[in-house]
Amino acid sequence: MKRKLFALAAVLLAVFIAGCGKTPDQELTEKVPASANGLCLIDGNSIVLTKLYKDHQADILKELKEASLPEDIFQCRVLIFGSTKEEWGGALLQSAGGQVRKIYDKLLAESKKDKSCKDLKETTEGSQSKVTCTVEGKKVLAILYHDNLLLIAIGKDDPAFFSAKTANPLVKEIALKETLVSAAIKVELPPAGRNKEVDSAVQMVPALKKLQSVAVNVPFSEDKPEMDFRAVFQDDAGANEMLAAINMGLGLLTQSDDKDVAKKVGMIDRKAEKNTVRISFPIAELVKEAEKKLK
């Protein structure tokens, strides 16, 4: 009897958990099509807590106003994604207190006044609203799924395209929590002869042919954020060859007469871990050095 009661409790718990719906992370990432080869997550909630933001708040808010965006954007997570191959892109805005709805209303009002926005159509079905228009010959789609989730896409206007059946593999490469910015790109070099700059870079560093993906993560820190750069290669040899090239380049910089340059190079930590090259450096320190030169 006890076993049956335990089994029943377990089933009810499973049903309860399943009925709670998707997590915010799942709801955000399931809208990313599998063909996207680049992702970038920006966590506004974390950014406003940093010293860098507080020191430059006036300038940042001025830029937002010029872009017709409300301050509510900093109470959202923004996931930018797209395909360089197919030339389309999109952004998902997610909030927890209805801020996305305010942003949608603001952008819609601005679009209606914008003469470059042609054939604007708005439809509503239940709690979901959809807007389509054409801007400078490009299709634009906006879907307000609910008060806390908004999609804006350029180059694709089929809502079904943004209902991913399988998770985009790059999602595993980005940090969805305790981060300021996290991005990942699937590297696909153009065929030889298509791009002179790429051909020249590959000739200097053949290991670039083995480069598979690049990821950048800036974990949350109130006053001393550090950037972590990660490059993944097909094999260990590719990673070691790339590290040698990086060390050689940084070594040349240390020979500069500018002492500040040598100091900055000393802040950069780099190493190879199997088929991965990792580079990290303190963003706050580098920003401070740049600010000194501007004054």
HELIX and SHEET records of a PDB file:
HELIX    1   1 LYS A    2  GLY A   19  1                                  18    
HELIX    2   2 PRO A   24  THR A   29  1                                   6    
HELIX    3   3 GLY A   44  ILE A   47  1                                   4    
HELIX    4   4 LYS A   51  ASP A   55  1                                   5    
HELIX    5   5 GLN A   57  GLU A   66  1                                  10    
HELIX    6   6 GLU A   71  GLN A   75  5                                   5    
HELIX    7   7 GLN A   99  LYS A  113  1                                  15    
HELIX    8   8 PRO A  159  PHE A  162  5                                   4    
HELIX    9   9 PRO A  169  GLU A  173  5                                   5    
HELIX   10  10 LYS A  196  MET A  204  1                                   9    
HELIX   11  11 PRO A  206  LYS A  210  5                                   5    
HELIX   12  12 ASP A  236  THR A  254  1                                  19    
HELIX   13  13 LYS A  259  MET A  267  1                                   9    
HELIX   14  14 ILE A  283  LEU A  294  1                                  12    
SHEET    1   A12 CYS A 117  GLU A 125  0                                        
SHEET    2   A12 GLN A 128  VAL A 135 -1                                        
SHEET    3   A12 LYS A 138  HIS A 146 -1                                        
SHEET    4   A12 LEU A 149  ILE A 154 -1                                        
SHEET    5   A12 TRP A  88  GLN A  94 -1                                        
SHEET    6   A12 ARG A  77  SER A  83 -1                                        
SHEET    7   A12 GLY A  38  ASP A  43 -1                                        
SHEET    8   A12 THR A 179  LYS A 186 -1                                        
SHEET    9   A12 LEU A 211  PRO A 219 -1                                        
SHEET   10   A12 GLU A 226  PHE A 233 -1                                        
SHEET   11   A12 THR A 276  PRO A 282 -1                                        
SHEET   12   A12 ASP A 269  GLU A 273 -1                                        
END                                                                             
